[in-house]
Amino acid sequence: TQVAGEEAELIGANSSRADFQAPSLVEESDLVFRFTVTDAAGLSASDEVSILVLPVNLPPQVSSGPDQWVYAVDLVSLSGVAADADGTVASWQWTLLDGASLVINTAEEAEASFVAPATEVMLSLLFELEVTDNEGGFDRDQLIVRVQPLSAAGAGVAFPPEVDAGPDQQVFEQQS
């Protein structure tokens, strides 16, 4: 019999071995169960066991947005979105992983920006957005910004269409 804690269905309560599935929790909880045994003469004895159930933190999910094509010296906006199913997003961090040296404005917010570097040849910049939730879980997503030289703008060079398949996702087995 359960005598304390979040409710959990006890399976096999009338046998020598009982099982339960730990409930979903936001914070840790002690579950207390009392086991009573009665012999053929009608004498009984009881004992209690306490089981500490710890919550599982689901990490946040982040999308850094679609890859971009821009011209040199353009002001470029980076726009990330994130969600946390069991908490809140506590921090954002945009980082330039590869490409020319530049300053990211408001790099610790969902919306950041930078000035595309001046270049004579096409340049690829690899950015990463990392978000951390209120329990320390994190997720990262990357995007590429391709910088065309200003000479390409005057030559009528067109950019390819943008596409974004959405954020990476997690599902548990046998789940839609």
Buried (B, 14 or more C-beta within 10 A) or exposed (E): EBEEBEEBEBEEEEEEEBEBEBBEBEEEBEBEBEEEEEEEEEEEEEEEEEEEBEBEBBBBBBBBBEBBBBBBBBEBEBBBBBBBEBBEBBEBBBEBEEBEEBEBBEBEBBEBBBBBBEBEEEBEBBBBBBBBBBBEBBBEBBBBBBBBBBEBEEEEEEEEEEEEEEBEEEEEEEEE
